[in-house]
Amino acid sequence: MADERTFFERAQSRSRGYHGRDATAGELAKDFAGQDIHTRVMALEELAAEQGDITSAREAARHLTMTRALRDTHSRLLRIQK
């Protein structure tokens, strides 16, 4: 059975399981930084693909905030070659 949830829905579900609440963009970016480069690239590609499925302004704003935090983290890690 395929998981139909988006990247952020899966991340927030894990956060609620671990911490009892949704993660902030900064917390997601911190966890994201611990991933290897291939995992980060796959996650960013998945986020780009999900962009067409956004149905509300609130969801779009949330997606943009989270995506920007992950992209910025990835760019910084690339600059230091990690």
JOZIUR-V954282 format. One record per backbone hydrogen bond with DSSP energy under -1.0 kcal/mol. CO is the residue of the C=O (numbers start at 1). NH is the residue of the N-H. E is the energy in kcal/mol with one decimal. If there is no record, write none. Layout:
# JOZIUR-V954282
co->{CO CO}
nh->{NH NH}
e->{E E}
This chain:
# JOZIUR-V954282
co->{6 7 8 9 10 11 12 13 14 15 16 24 25 26 27 28 29 32 36 37 38 39 40 41 42 43 44 45 46 50 51 56 57 58 59 60 61 62 63 64 65 66 67 68 69 70 71 72 73 74 75 76 77 78}
nh->{10 11 12 13 14 15 16 17 18 19 20 28 29 30 31 32 33 35 40 41 42 43 44 45 46 47 48 49 50 53 54 60 61 62 63 64 65 66 67 68 69 70 71 72 73 74 75 76 77 78 79 80 82 81}
e->{-2.3 -2.3 -3.0 -2.0 -2.1 -2.2 -2.7 -1.8 -2.4 -3.7 -1.1 -2.3 -2.4 -2.1 -2.1 -2.6 -2.1 -1.7 -2.1 -2.4 -2.3 -2.2 -2.4 -2.3 -2.2 -2.3 -2.0 -2.0 -1.7 -2.0 -1.1 -2.2 -2.5 -2.3 -2.5 -2.6 -2.4 -2.4 -2.8 -2.7 -1.9 -2.1 -3.0 -2.6 -1.9 -2.5 -2.7 -2.4 -2.3 -2.2 -2.1 -1.4 -2.8 -1.1}
